[in-house]
Amino acid sequence: MKEVDEFGLSRRDRQTIASIFNKHRGVEHVLIFGSRAKGVFHAGSDIDLAITGSDISHEVVRRIKNDFNESSLPYNVDVINFSTLDNADLKEHILRVGKPVYSPS
């Protein structure tokens, strides 16, 4: 059985996530939220990610989503731009339960 972190992600999963975000300049932080951040995920749970940074346009988010769709990750990955999020309840949830999963090195 492969080792997983507190979010249910293997080292390879984390490397895939980092390699995707490393390709996109301007991404400063990525928070994981939802069931994986709360520790109530199951094997097939999606990965919810909120990104922050400078110059994160709709096009950048689209490219990041496309990269995840084409990746080897066995999960659906939802990516949102925290800065442009209008849903106050979702923003509050992300601030409350979100945990850092990536920042550029």
Summary of the structure (lengths in Angstrom):
residues: 105
radius of gyration: 13.0
end to end distance: 29.5
largest distance: 40.5
contacts: 278
relative contact order: 0.23
helix: 40%
strand: 22%
